Structure formats: C-alpha cells, structure tokens
Amino acid sequence: MKTYMPTASAIEKKWYVVDATDMTLGRLASEVASVLRGKNKPIFTPNLDTGDYVIIVNASKVKVTGKKLDQKVYHHHSDYVGGMREETLREKLAKNPCEVVELAVKGMLPKGPLGRQMFTKLHVYAGAEHEHAAQKPEVLTF
C-alpha cells in the first residue's frame, strides 16, 4: 500500500469570501487559518501549502468579548532606544481594522517560510466591497 503525496500541480486552490460582521475575532481567525493551511481538505499535508485563498470583508465590524478593547495591547518597536510603541485594540480598530484581523490570523499560522507563503493568500477589507470578483469566490460560513 502506498501513501498518496499531493504534488504542487495537483493541488486545486479555491477562493472563499467571509463576512466578519459580528463574528468574534479569535474564532474567525482560527477558522480562516485552518482554511489557509488546507486542513479542511482530505489531501492536507503539513509540509505543503494545500490551502485556499480567503477574502475577509467587513473587518471593521468584528467584535471581541470581555475587556479586550481596552486591555489588549499591541506592541511595536522601532529598534531605537526608547522606540517602544503601544496601542490598544480600540485604537487599532479605529485606525486600521484590517491589521487587527491580519495579525490574529498570522499568529495562528505556522512560523517560517511556509507560514509566510500561506499568509499571502489572505486578503482583508474593512468594508463590504472587495476587488476579487473575477476569481468568483464562494461564500464561506462557519
């Protein structure tokens, strides 16, 4: 009996669109990361990118539970002395809601070259419109 190993040319990639309206940030991110990795397919292989493309719309309408809006802090350092910058989730959502969703999904993908390649298949938009109509994305619900 031989084990089937998919090749890069045999992997079929689909496009999905997800509406993030009133979805919890972490639950949305974990489901999207699973689709980006390809864990929803029977040919999933950990060392290959078998995942699909995901478009997330209405990222500005994502919700969080508890006191995370004020207590969750994002850190950024400029590599200069005293260059530490902190921003709460409320500030980051007001300024750039797409980055909040992207960071949540990126943290749930594998670290390294394969994870960075999977992350390029994610497209996040703050509003309801996206520019990928030509790819004919299917609606993905969780």
Secondary structure, 3 states (H helix, E strand, C coil): CCCCCCCCCCCCCCEEEEECCCCEHHHHHHHHHHHHHCCCCCCCCCCCCCCCEEEEECHHHCECCCCHHHHCEEEEECCCCCCEEEEEHHHHHHHCHHHHHHHHHHCCCCCCHHHHHHHCCEEECCCCCCCCHHHCCEECCC
